Amino acid sequence: MKSTIRSSGLQRNLLTQSLALVIGMQFAGGLMAQEATKPDANDKKEESKELEAVQVVGSRIKRNAVEGASPVTVITRADIDREGFQTVGDALQTLTQNTTSSFTGDLAVTGFSPNAQVVNLRNLGPGYTLTLINGRRPAQYPQPYNRDNNVVNIKAIPSSMVERIEVLSGGASAIYGSDAVAGVINIVLRENFDGNLVKLTAGTTAHGGGDSLSLEYTGGTQADRWTALYGIQYRNNEGVFASQRYLTADTRNGPLGGGLNTATNQLFTNPALSLIAIRRNNGGGGLTNQNAYYPGQAVCDAFDYTTVTTPTRGTYCGSFTQPGSRSIANDTSSRSGYAYGTFDINDNLKLFGSLTYYASKAQSSSGTEFWGTAGNQFNRTQGNSQTSAYYDPQFGGLIQLQRVFNPFELGGAAAATTNYDEETYDVMVGMNGTIGERFDWEATASHSKYTYTSNRPRLLAQAVQDYFMGPFLGYVTSTGAPSASAGAFPSYALNLARWSTPLTPADYAAISTRVINEGNTGSTTLNFNMTGDLFDLPAGPVGFAGVVEAGRQTVDLRSDPRTDQTRPLDSQTIYNLTSSGATQGTRDRYAVGFELRAPLFSKLTASVAGRYDKYQDITAVDDAITYQMGLEWRPFDSLLLRTSYGTSFRAPDMQLVFAQGAASFSGITDEYACRSGVGLGLMRKVG
């Protein structure tokens, strides 16, 4: 797809082109008039018209020149309609500055924030890109990105309400405060529309899945002293499974294919270890990669698996197609609404306000579930540390297990589906006016809130262990001798019949549950800014902007209590899933800033900005001072050379500030045990 995004650093944007078109039309019209009639010497000269000053992202100073010291890219309403972008995220993914390999949305449906789309400029991380709506901070996505960072879900911004998207590729904390390190995304919503517009968009894909439907209504009314704009949108996007795309349906369709490496006599792409992973003791106190138990071709056929023999793994059952059962694009249904209105109190005073609402229900699917002794909540040793191996008398040594459950064992793809229920709104009221003939001022108050609920399937640790492992046989050494030492291993006799037989949906229901996580975030902002010309220099007026802000952010995340690793292990403990517990807190922020833009010469302009941010929360961050300087040199009308330097900062993430703890799973190799030979040197799980 050819991108039609216009960069103000390289091309004229829409406003510049419009101005050029108007001037060109006036000039052409003048020539035609001269041809028709001779000019009258008594006619008055046409008065010059002053171009309207505008404000773009990266500066609060309104100016006639669109270009500034910082590079700005603008995606216009025409671009969105022409390219058929369904979401704001779709439009931003076409930017070269944006990194699309973020662990969210369609790119990682089982990640930490799998139903969100984020912006990641310069690949510094989504938390280092500030996302604004009409220049204001919306409520952050309740689920932290990659566990730690708080981000804005741009998928929750209705695409039908967007007038343009402004992208500043550079630090701007001196203008906007925290998070504006890699850049700023300002999504400007519509404010002017007269009439009624109904728009229906439908689409499909060539290989199945991904059907889309969008129904929009936009209306607007204007009168002498007031205007109103309103719109609603319904969108439905069918999910896409990996099996519906050639590259992801079969691992052999990847770059390496299923070819044979003649040097090692192994396939370049081996089947996934599905029914396998029964690793035996190598006799020296460690574990090999050799499969300890091959159930036979009949069992492989029952699971629709392939039998493979390799030098390193031995003979096992595996699958080339099992990864294709997961979804690669969420199934989503959403509804949204937007309203904006203004009222002129008098010629110098105007009231305005807006309301935005978005709600969605979505689904993603991991396709499969897995269980193994290497996961958390497996039996602990007598030293109360978790172990990834157990002693099995049937094999005469230490064993590790891994079992992957197919969708048909779970009861279909829906059984492995995670459901997301989200809702967010943003309300804003404001007033603007003029002071004398030089200054414009604006005061706004806004509040937004985002609520989130996820409902996902998960195995019960004790139930699945009892189903396959049977009763506990006591503690033994790595050779099977009874032991009372702290480093002893639990002993079980694996139920091979159950291990080698597909589950029924009823079996899966008996050993699984649904994990529910909830959360909400909020953002409240009071803002007052003023902009205008301070005084005149020989080369032009000195532009000024000042801002005073006060804001409050709230976070309230509530994880399923059964994922708390500090609670005693019982029948409701969730397998291989942990959380940090509740995360609740409030943070207040106050800020004051200024900007100056001075034409030093007719072709050289300098700018400077500074900002002070004060934070009040439980941290010792306290405050931050940032500044920014820039130069613009126009040796010719068609050439702009610019440079800027500034400082930026990030305030600590709300998730990290107010989390009651930190929980994760990591592997730690016991180097002493490996080298001394007194133990297995296993990678033990810690939480």
VOGU-3710 file (C-alpha; in Angstrom, 3 decimals, decimal comma):
1> mkstirssgl> 0,000/0,000/0,000  1,369/3,370/-0,917  1,475/5,783/1,992  0,090/9,252/1,508  1,297/10,619/4,818  2,814/14,058/4,443  5,798/15,042/6,538  6,188/18,710/7,271  9,934/18,182/7,267  10,024/16,938/3,659
11> qrnlltqsla> 6,755/17,911/1,979  4,127/20,582/2,225  1,283/19,476/4,440  -2,396/19,998/3,753  -2,592/23,518/5,153  0,428/24,671/3,134  -0,994/23,180/-0,044  -4,372/24,796/0,605  -2,784/28,199/1,064  -0,775/27,772/-2,136
21> lvigmqfagg> -3,929/26,749/-4,005  -5,863/29,783/-2,784  -3,055/32,155/-3,748  -2,725/30,467/-7,132  -6,452/30,764/-7,781  -6,404/34,454/-6,860  -3,458/35,088/-9,193  -5,097/33,206/-12,044  -8,340/35,050/-11,481  -6,477/38,356/-11,667
31> lmaqeatkpd> -4,963/37,453/-15,028  -8,372/36,516/-16,453  -9,844/39,803/-15,268  -7,055/41,776/-16,906  -7,707/40,016/-20,189  -11,407/40,832/-20,020  -11,156/44,485/-19,012  -8,452/47,072/-18,669  -7,608/48,035/-15,110  -9,166/51,189/-13,778
41> andkkeeske> -6,594/53,496/-12,225  -9,228/54,653/-9,745  -9,943/51,149/-8,448  -8,768/50,579/-4,949  -6,081/48,020/-4,415  -7,292/44,772/-2,923  -6,530/44,668/0,734  -4,049/41,982/1,749  -5,543/39,180/3,759  -3,711/37,966/6,817
51> leavqvvgsr> -3,371/34,200/7,098  -5,025/32,678/10,126  -2,588/31,617/12,846  -2,722/27,944/13,681  -1,336/25,733/16,434  0,313/22,397/15,708  1,872/19,777/17,950  5,256/20,702/19,375  4,352/24,280/20,250  1,541/26,182/21,924
61> ikrnavegas> 2,317/29,341/19,957  -0,090/30,016/17,131  1,700/31,075/13,965  1,172/31,540/10,248  4,116/29,373/9,227  3,243/25,696/9,368  6,857/24,533/9,598  8,714/24,872/12,886  11,991/23,910/14,511  10,773/20,357/15,170
71> pvtvitradi> 9,727/17,911/12,423  5,994/17,212/12,382  4,134/14,627/10,283  0,409/15,093/9,664  -2,053/12,341/8,707  -5,128/14,170/7,459  -8,786/13,165/7,328  -8,388/12,766/3,573  -5,491/10,357/4,112  -7,561/8,251/6,498
81> dregfqtvgd> -10,497/8,022/4,095  -8,404/7,435/0,996  -6,239/4,687/2,494  -9,149/2,997/4,257  -7,561/3,012/7,713  -9,986/1,332/10,121  -8,299/2,487/13,321  -5,866/5,149/14,453  -3,373/2,346/14,992  -3,666/1,274/11,351
91> alqtltqntt> -2,769/4,790/10,228  0,180/5,117/12,600  1,603/1,745/11,560  2,455/3,273/8,180  4,898/5,720/9,774  8,576/4,900/9,452  9,130/6,472/12,887  6,746/3,995/14,524  7,906/0,532/15,567  5,145/-1,992/14,870
101> ssftgdlavt> 6,707/-4,935/16,745  5,093/-3,977/20,043  3,732/-6,709/22,273  0,114/-5,684/22,021  -3,012/-6,127/19,992  -2,777/-8,165/16,842  0,945/-8,681/17,384  0,757/-10,592/20,673  -2,736/-11,788/21,545  -1,532/-13,573/24,680
111> gfspnaqvvn> 0,770/-10,845/25,998  0,322/-8,492/28,941  -1,891/-6,034/27,051  -3,290/-8,153/24,225  -6,333/-6,034/23,378  -4,593/-2,682/22,985  -2,734/-0,860/20,246  0,093/1,471/21,206  2,517/3,895/19,586  6,236/3,199/19,870
121> lrnlgpgytl> 8,253/5,964/18,213  11,942/5,293/17,624  11,564/1,880/19,320  12,258/3,394/22,743  9,106/1,757/24,087  5,463/2,898/24,125  5,939/4,475/27,539  8,357/6,982/26,001  5,840/8,316/23,467  3,260/10,786/24,766
131> tlingrrpaq> -0,219/10,300/23,304  -2,672/13,206/23,486  -6,255/13,772/22,391  -6,838/17,399/21,405  -3,677/18,243/23,322  -4,875/16,584/26,564  -3,816/13,389/28,333  -6,510/10,673/28,276  -6,874/7,915/30,862  -4,188/5,290/30,482
141> ypqpynrdnn> -4,882/1,701/29,541  -5,580/-0,189/32,792  -3,436/-3,168/31,827  0,258/-2,168/31,898  2,251/-2,758/28,740  4,734/-5,621/29,097  3,862/-5,750/32,817  5,416/-2,393/33,756  4,698/0,583/31,479  1,490/2,598/31,420
151> vvnikaipss> 0,334/3,405/27,886  -2,631/4,822/25,949  -4,779/2,441/23,911  -5,119/4,235/20,585  -7,597/1,603/19,404  -10,131/3,191/21,768  -10,139/6,431/19,764  -12,983/6,307/17,189  -11,455/6,706/13,738  -14,600/8,360/12,352
161> mverievlsg> -14,193/11,255/14,791  -10,578/12,022/13,871  -9,831/15,203/11,936  -6,069/14,675/11,737  -3,164/13,000/13,533  -0,094/15,090/14,313  3,173/13,284/14,986  6,163/15,040/16,523  9,308/12,931/16,201  11,448/14,292/18,982
171> gasaiygsda> 11,536/15,120/22,661  9,057/17,732/23,868  8,901/17,516/27,658  9,519/21,262/27,819  6,128/21,687/26,123  4,069/18,741/27,366  5,855/17,295/30,396  6,501/13,640/31,187  6,675/10,835/28,588  7,459/13,081/25,603
181> vagvinivlr> 10,901/11,537/25,104  10,691/9,797/21,719  7,927/12,062/20,479  4,309/13,152/20,772  1,161/11,887/19,052  -1,672/14,418/19,085  -4,997/13,096/17,794  -7,218/16,028/16,843  -10,942/15,296/16,779  -13,454/16,973/14,504
191> enfdgnlvkl> -14,873/20,358/15,489  -16,577/21,686/12,343  -19,181/19,845/10,291  -22,432/20,996/8,738  -24,914/18,449/7,432  -25,385/14,714/7,794  -23,177/11,868/6,631  -23,811/8,123/6,759  -20,929/5,863/5,824  -20,855/2,078/5,500
201> tagttahggg> -17,578/0,250/5,015  -17,230/-3,513/4,642  -14,235/-5,663/3,855  -12,969/-9,201/3,763  -9,735/-11,089/3,227  -8,722/-13,521/0,538  -7,784/-16,410/2,835  -10,543/-16,356/5,458  -11,121/-14,454/8,673  -10,755/-10,728/9,130
211> dslsleytgg> -14,187/-9,726/7,803  -14,891/-6,149/8,854  -17,926/-3,893/9,031  -18,056/-0,226/9,994  -21,211/1,899/10,166  -20,782/5,621/10,863  -23,130/8,549/11,248  -21,840/12,103/11,525  -24,021/15,175/11,859  -23,462/18,853/12,415
221> tqadrwtaly> -25,465/22,042/12,847  -24,345/25,668/12,870  -26,178/28,814/13,922  -25,256/32,441/14,566  -23,964/31,870/18,093  -23,576/28,112/18,458  -22,390/24,987/16,674  -22,907/21,292/17,347  -21,192/18,199/15,965  -22,125/14,628/16,849
231> giqyrnnegv> -21,434/11,146/15,613  -21,737/7,462/16,396  -19,853/4,475/15,033  -20,261/0,704/15,167  -17,417/-1,579/14,153  -17,097/-5,348/13,978  -13,910/-7,174/13,066  -13,795/-10,933/12,752  -10,768/-12,595/14,307  -8,060/-14,300/12,284
241> fasqryltad> -6,433/-17,587/13,278  -2,888/-18,547/12,363  -4,250/-21,585/10,539  -5,909/-19,210/8,049  -2,587/-17,855/6,824  -0,071/-19,922/4,892  3,041/-18,685/6,691  1,709/-19,408/10,196  -0,501/-22,443/9,508  2,449/-24,860/9,427
251> trngplgggl> 5,934/-24,330/10,843  7,358/-25,896/7,686  6,024/-22,943/5,717  8,531/-20,664/7,389  11,838/-19,489/5,900  13,640/-22,748/6,762  10,821/-24,951/5,521  10,929/-28,675/6,242  14,252/-29,355/4,547  16,849/-31,776/5,869
261> ntatnqlftn> 20,178/-30,607/7,259  22,508/-33,243/5,758  25,311/-32,341/8,173  23,238/-33,320/11,236  20,623/-35,508/9,538  17,901/-33,403/11,178  15,056/-31,365/9,819  15,654/-27,626/9,779  12,205/-27,277/11,320  11,218/-30,023/13,760
271> palsliairr> 7,681/-30,539/15,088  6,829/-28,867/18,353  7,208/-31,050/21,453  3,532/-31,723/22,041  2,984/-35,080/23,727  6,650/-35,550/24,449  8,955/-33,890/26,910  9,430/-36,868/29,186  13,139/-36,261/29,760  15,170/-38,932/31,511
281> nnggggltnq> 18,107/-38,808/33,901  21,415/-38,985/32,045  22,972/-41,067/34,810  25,285/-38,316/35,938  22,826/-36,300/37,970  21,457/-34,231/35,083  18,718/-34,367/32,457  19,138/-34,960/28,738  16,933/-33,824/25,875  16,234/-37,440/24,982
291> nayypgqavc> 12,606/-38,467/25,092  12,074/-41,121/27,747  8,787/-42,542/26,467  7,393/-43,019/22,971  3,740/-44,190/23,112  3,581/-45,543/19,559  2,147/-44,389/16,243  -1,439/-45,183/17,233  -1,250/-42,673/20,079  0,367/-40,095/17,799
301> dafdyttvtt> -2,488/-40,586/15,335  -5,069/-40,030/18,078  -3,613/-36,579/18,654  -3,032/-35,969/14,928  0,699/-35,791/15,592  3,722/-36,774/13,539  6,363/-39,296/14,666  9,876/-37,900/14,391  13,301/-39,266/15,337  16,279/-36,956/15,838
311> ptrgtycgsf> 19,736/-37,599/17,350  19,173/-35,114/20,181  15,545/-35,822/21,093  15,110/-39,424/20,093  11,675/-40,579/18,930  8,675/-38,529/19,868  5,237/-37,286/18,775  5,083/-33,691/17,617  3,033/-31,260/15,593  3,869/-28,904/12,755
321> tqpgsrsian> 0,398/-27,329/12,789  -0,470/-26,923/16,457  0,790/-23,285/16,591  -1,774/-22,490/13,894  -4,608/-22,884/16,388  -3,929/-19,522/18,038  -5,477/-16,273/16,884  -3,333/-13,593/15,282  -6,003/-10,865/15,217  -8,648/-10,296/17,853
331> dtssrsgyay> -12,352/-10,705/17,227  -13,727/-7,284/18,206  -17,081/-5,550/18,375  -17,113/-1,878/19,407  -19,430/1,099/19,598  -18,453/4,714/20,085  -19,916/8,186/20,173  -18,655/11,755/20,017  -20,221/15,154/20,578  -18,727/18,636/20,400
341> gtfdindnlk> -20,385/22,015/20,762  -19,610/25,723/21,075  -21,551/28,779/22,233  -20,489/32,389/21,687  -21,237/34,431/24,803  -20,010/37,545/23,006  -17,452/38,479/20,381  -14,538/37,812/22,756  -15,784/34,906/24,858  -16,740/31,366/23,820
351> lfgsltyyas> -17,853/28,244/25,682  -17,105/24,794/24,269  -17,216/21,175/25,357  -16,920/17,618/24,113  -17,826/14,068/25,120  -16,247/10,879/23,769  -17,387/7,340/24,585  -16,003/3,954/23,518  -16,932/0,405/24,531  -15,722/-2,881/23,107
361> kaqsssgtef> -15,977/-6,629/23,565  -13,112/-8,643/22,146  -11,715/-12,158/22,105  -8,306/-13,681/21,581  -7,296/-17,326/21,698  -4,066/-19,054/22,651  -5,423/-22,116/20,843  -3,864/-24,543/23,287  -3,044/-25,013/26,941  0,095/-26,618/28,289
371> wgtagnqfnr> 1,201/-28,215/31,539  4,565/-29,410/32,721  6,649/-30,021/35,783  8,857/-27,076/34,840  5,980/-24,718/35,593  5,297/-23,124/38,945  3,264/-24,784/41,723  4,678/-28,226/41,023  5,654/-30,190/44,118  8,173/-28,564/46,351
381> tqgnsqtsay> 11,220/-30,319/47,738  11,658/-30,818/51,459  13,739/-27,636/51,402  10,517/-25,853/50,299  11,956/-24,840/46,923  10,203/-25,635/43,665  11,682/-28,288/41,421  11,183/-28,966/37,726  11,910/-32,710/38,014  10,561/-35,676/39,929
391> ydpqfggliq> 11,652/-39,307/40,349  9,562/-41,878/38,478  10,182/-45,585/39,307  8,739/-46,582/35,914  11,733/-44,950/34,214  14,263/-45,421/36,985  15,370/-41,810/37,130  14,493/-38,148/37,280  11,885/-37,015/34,793  10,529/-33,719/33,427
401> lqrvfnpfel> 7,111/-33,574/31,768  5,457/-31,349/29,174  1,955/-31,868/27,837  0,246/-29,613/25,282  -3,550/-29,807/25,049  -5,122/-29,493/21,615  -8,177/-27,324/20,946  -10,362/-30,416/20,431  -9,387/-31,616/23,917  -10,485/-28,304/25,404
411> ggaaaattny> -13,826/-28,237/23,631  -12,936/-26,109/20,610  -11,209/-22,795/20,056  -13,727/-20,976/22,261  -12,589/-22,941/25,317  -9,137/-21,355/25,037  -10,555/-17,884/24,361  -9,841/-14,864/26,541  -12,699/-12,343/26,695  -12,105/-8,604/27,086
421> deetydvmvg> -14,741/-6,096/28,160  -13,597/-2,462/27,991  -15,207/0,950/28,339  -13,803/4,460/28,369  -15,127/8,009/28,250  -13,676/11,515/28,129  -15,578/14,690/28,982  -14,212/18,213/28,568  -15,562/21,737/29,106  -13,742/24,959/28,382
431> mngtigerfd> -13,806/28,640/27,666  -11,620/30,849/25,493  -11,367/34,478/24,612  -9,054/37,366/23,856  -7,235/39,982/25,903  -6,813/43,168/23,970  -5,653/42,607/20,423  -2,540/40,576/21,137  -3,392/37,614/23,332  -5,705/34,621/23,162
441> weatashsky> -6,449/32,571/26,264  -8,123/29,238/26,922  -9,143/27,398/30,080  -10,271/23,747/30,077  -11,261/21,072/32,558  -11,339/17,429/31,470  -11,880/14,020/33,015  -11,525/10,557/31,522  -11,871/7,022/32,852  -11,031/3,585/31,474
451> tytsnrprll> -12,407/0,289/32,845  -11,147/-3,150/31,861  -12,082/-6,773/32,552  -10,390/-9,880/31,174  -11,676/-13,432/31,563  -9,190/-16,118/30,544  -8,981/-19,918/30,847  -6,318/-21,450/33,053  -5,424/-24,817/34,552  -5,748/-25,532/38,274
461> aqavqdyfmg> -2,292/-26,554/39,439  -3,271/-29,264/41,930  -6,101/-30,687/39,823  -4,026/-31,252/36,689  -1,138/-32,650/38,701  -3,397/-35,139/40,472  -4,986/-36,130/37,145  -1,678/-37,204/35,584  0,645/-37,899/38,513  -1,484/-39,776/41,012
471> pflgyvtstg> -0,538/-40,087/44,691  2,699/-38,776/46,188  5,164/-41,616/46,865  7,616/-39,810/49,144  10,974/-38,051/48,826  13,971/-39,757/47,230  17,441/-39,026/45,914  18,193/-38,742/42,197  18,814/-42,494/42,143  15,515/-43,370/43,842
481> apsasagafp> 16,766/-44,037/47,385  14,532/-42,732/50,195  15,850/-39,457/51,561  15,077/-37,006/54,323  17,517/-34,338/53,144  16,465/-30,860/52,099  17,496/-31,498/48,502  15,371/-34,608/47,979  12,997/-34,986/45,041  9,309/-35,928/45,086
491> syalnlarws> 8,440/-39,338/43,676  5,398/-40,162/41,524  4,360/-42,862/39,083  3,026/-41,149/35,954  -0,358/-42,445/34,803  0,731/-43,410/31,302  -2,800/-44,282/30,182  -4,066/-40,771/30,911  -0,863/-39,227/29,587  -1,322/-40,964/26,234
501> tpltpadyaa> -5,087/-40,428/25,869  -6,683/-37,206/24,603  -8,705/-35,297/27,164  -12,426/-34,864/26,735  -13,947/-31,390/27,195  -15,415/-32,678/30,471  -11,941/-33,736/31,647  -10,582/-30,290/30,819  -13,452/-28,527/32,588  -12,693/-30,534/35,746
511> istrvinegn> -9,044/-29,401/35,890  -9,418/-25,793/34,727  -11,047/-22,505/35,690  -11,521/-18,946/34,453  -9,220/-16,202/35,776  -10,759/-12,725/36,033  -8,651/-9,551/36,210  -10,221/-6,100/36,541  -8,967/-2,558/36,593  -9,727/1,077/35,988
521> tgsttlnfnm> -7,681/4,228/35,529  -8,601/7,884/35,556  -7,160/11,223/34,493  -8,345/14,715/35,478  -6,695/17,865/34,100  -7,171/21,598/34,599  -5,369/23,729/32,031  -4,969/27,433/31,379  -2,837/28,726/28,527  -2,254/32,041/26,843
531> tgdlfdlpag> -0,619/32,810/23,523  0,073/35,957/21,533  2,678/38,492/20,506  4,713/40,201/23,236  6,294/42,945/21,135  7,650/43,598/17,668  11,210/43,235/16,437  12,464/44,571/13,111  11,996/41,101/11,591  8,569/40,509/13,109
541> pvgfagvvea> 6,648/39,962/16,364  7,938/37,850/19,263  5,487/35,029/19,890  4,735/33,915/23,440  2,824/31,081/25,058  2,380/30,282/28,727  0,643/27,359/30,400  -0,435/26,417/33,907  -1,672/22,869/34,563  -2,920/20,738/37,418
551> grqtvdlrsd> -3,689/17,057/37,005  -4,564/13,895/38,887  -4,054/10,296/37,804  -5,623/7,267/39,476  -5,048/3,543/39,098  -6,944/0,594/40,566  -5,953/-2,860/39,292  -7,425/-5,994/40,864  -5,919/-9,330/39,844  -7,592/-12,657/40,503
561> prtdqtrpld> -6,615/-13,439/44,135  -5,778/-17,023/43,171  -2,735/-15,782/41,239  -1,157/-14,330/44,373  1,961/-16,405/45,034  2,024/-15,469/48,724  -1,205/-17,360/49,455  -0,959/-21,003/50,535  -1,133/-23,608/47,775  -4,560/-25,178/47,629
571> sqtiynltss> -7,058/-26,644/45,177  -7,735/-23,209/43,653  -4,122/-22,232/42,946  -3,709/-21,252/39,293  -1,020/-23,041/37,312  1,891/-20,997/35,930  0,306/-17,591/36,407  1,226/-14,937/38,917  0,336/-11,353/39,730  1,558/-8,497/41,878
581> gatqgtrdry> -1,711/-8,313/43,780  -3,726/-5,091/43,953  -2,340/-1,843/42,527  -4,111/1,240/43,811  -3,027/4,844/44,101  -3,421/8,515/43,189  -0,839/10,964/41,895  -1,194/14,753/41,621  0,799/16,877/39,199  1,275/20,626/38,831
591> avgfelrapl> 3,130/22,357/36,023  3,987/25,773/34,638  5,707/26,460/31,328  6,502/29,082/28,714  7,567/29,409/25,070  9,163/32,225/23,095  9,593/32,420/19,326  11,607/35,375/18,039  12,494/36,290/14,415  16,154/37,337/14,745
601> fskltasvag> 16,382/38,187/11,055  14,002/37,928/8,147  15,193/34,383/7,437  16,334/33,234/10,894  14,005/32,451/13,805  14,925/31,250/17,305  12,694/29,531/19,842  13,079/28,603/23,487  10,786/26,786/25,945  10,933/25,777/29,584
611> rydkyqdita> 8,704/23,846/31,945  8,541/22,936/35,624  6,596/19,829/36,744  5,847/19,038/40,376  4,664/15,563/41,431  2,985/14,574/44,665  2,878/10,836/45,337  4,623/8,262/47,526  7,912/8,504/45,587  10,833/10,869/46,048
621> vddaityqmg> 10,718/12,081/42,438  9,429/15,485/43,573  9,913/17,635/40,462  11,501/18,036/37,028  12,755/21,017/35,011  13,065/20,711/31,234  14,040/23,119/28,485  14,218/23,231/24,691  15,915/25,498/22,123  15,560/25,632/18,345
631> lewrpfdsll> 16,639/27,514/15,232  14,908/27,835/11,850  16,821/29,191/8,857  15,134/29,805/5,497  17,821/30,798/2,981  15,184/30,360/0,269  11,410/30,213/0,421  11,520/26,564/-0,644  14,274/25,497/1,762  14,127/25,187/5,538
641> lrtsygtsfr> 17,107/24,226/7,678  16,335/23,602/11,344  17,858/22,250/14,502  16,699/21,820/18,067  18,035/20,672/21,417  16,056/19,843/24,514  15,744/17,733/27,635  13,012/15,205/28,379  11,974/13,006/31,282  9,572/10,270/32,341
651> apdmqlvfaq> 7,735/10,174/35,622  7,618/6,705/37,235  4,833/4,486/35,935  1,758/4,368/38,132  1,899/0,580/37,945  5,402/0,529/39,472  4,758/3,266/42,026  1,673/1,721/43,606  2,101/-2,026/43,053  2,005/-3,857/46,370
661> gaasfsgitd> 4,676/-6,257/45,148  6,406/-7,633/42,098  5,891/-11,132/40,750  7,393/-12,987/37,825  8,886/-16,327/36,872  12,561/-16,630/36,068  15,098/-19,375/35,767  18,197/-19,490/37,961  20,911/-22,052/37,306  22,542/-23,548/40,406
671> eyacrsgvgl> 26,146/-23,178/39,246  27,596/-24,753/42,414  25,488/-27,880/42,040  26,416/-28,157/38,364  30,155/-27,947/39,003  30,295/-29,991/42,189  28,104/-32,812/40,907  26,188/-32,971/44,187  22,927/-32,023/42,534  21,184/-31,592/39,221
681> glmrkvg> 21,961/-27,934/38,738  18,368/-27,490/37,580  16,769/-24,199/36,700  14,544/-23,632/39,697  11,520/-21,376/39,543  11,281/-18,326/41,742  8,314/-16,015/42,129
//
